[in-house]
Amino acid sequence: MELTKFEKPYAVEDLLFKVKPELVEKFIQLDHEIWTLQLAKYPGYVSKEVWVSEKNPGQVQTIIYWSDMALWKAIDHNELIETDRKFTEAMGEGTFEMIPLCEQNVYYKVTEYK
């Protein structure tokens, strides 16, 4: 095991979704095919993690790491809207919703031990 301290911390995008429990696997698959592969094309994308809740069936959290906040925020808003449209169309309207998280805090990944 080794502790890594990042010279330039990663900006962390934290998204929480409520998905119909029977569609969680579909959500994860389509999230990868549509969102993750699109985001990975942008400068600054580092990696993405997907977490599911044991106590809250249908709750899915995605954590996306960006090398630079400015690069993350520079992504064309229209491209994000189009990607969201494709994802919603593939999942089906009303099958999931994003749960707002407190946006007052900005988080950075500063260390990792693995």
N, C-alpha and C positions, 0 to 999 in steps of 0.2 A: 504494500500500500504506500501511496505517496501523496503528500499534500502539494497541490499546485496553487500558487498565488498568481493571479493574472495581472500583468503589468498594466494592461488596459482592460478593465472589467467589461464584461458583456452586458448589453442592455437586455432586459428580460421582458418579453411580452407574455402576459398571463391571461388566458381566456377560459371562461367557464361556460359550459353548455348543459342544458337539460334536454335529453334525447329520449324519445319513446324507448323504454328498456329493450323491447324486442328488436330495435333497430341500431343498437349500439355498435355491433360489429360492422354493419353497413356504413354507419357514420365514420368509423375509424378508417375503413378501407377507402371510402370516397374522399375523406379528409386528406389522406395521403396522396391519392391519385390527382386530386384537383388542387387543393390548397398547398400541401407541402411541396410538391414538385414545381408548382408555380413560384412559391416563395424562394425556393432554392436557386432560382435563376437570378435573383437580385443580388447586387453587391451588398456585402455586410451580413448575409445570412450565414449562420454558423451551424445550428442544429435545432431539432424539435423533439419534444417528448410528449407523449399522450398518456394521461393517467385516468383511471376509472375508479369510482367510489365503491367501496364494499358496502357501506351503510346506506347509500343513496343510489339505488339502481337508476341508471340512465344519466347520472351525472358524469360528464367527461370534461377533463381539464387539459388544455394544451399549454405547454411552456415552450416558447420560441426564443432562441438566443440570437442576438444580433451583435456583430463586432463593434457597431457604432450606432448610436441613437440617431444621428443625422442621416445616415444611410437608410435606416429603417423608415424614418419619417419622410424621406424623399421619394418613396414609392408613389407612383402616379395613382391618385385616388380613383380615377376612372378604371384603371386596370383592376383595382381591388373590388370595385363595384361589379365589374364583369365576372371576376372569379367567384364572387359571392352569388351572383345570379346563376352561374353554371352549377355551383354546389347545391343551391336550394332546389334547382330544377331536378338534379339527379337524386337528391334525398326525398323530395316531395314536400310540397308546401305544408306547413304545420306539423312537421315531424320532429322539429327541434327548435330551440330558441337559445340565444345567447343571454346569459345571466350577467347583468352589469356588475362589475367589481369596482371598488373604490379607485378612481383614476387620479387621486391627489398624490399618491406615492408613485415614484419611479424607482424601480429596482434594478440593481446591477449584480451580476454574479462575480464575486471577487476571489473566491477560493473553491477548490474542489479536492476531495480526498477519495482516491480510488486506487 
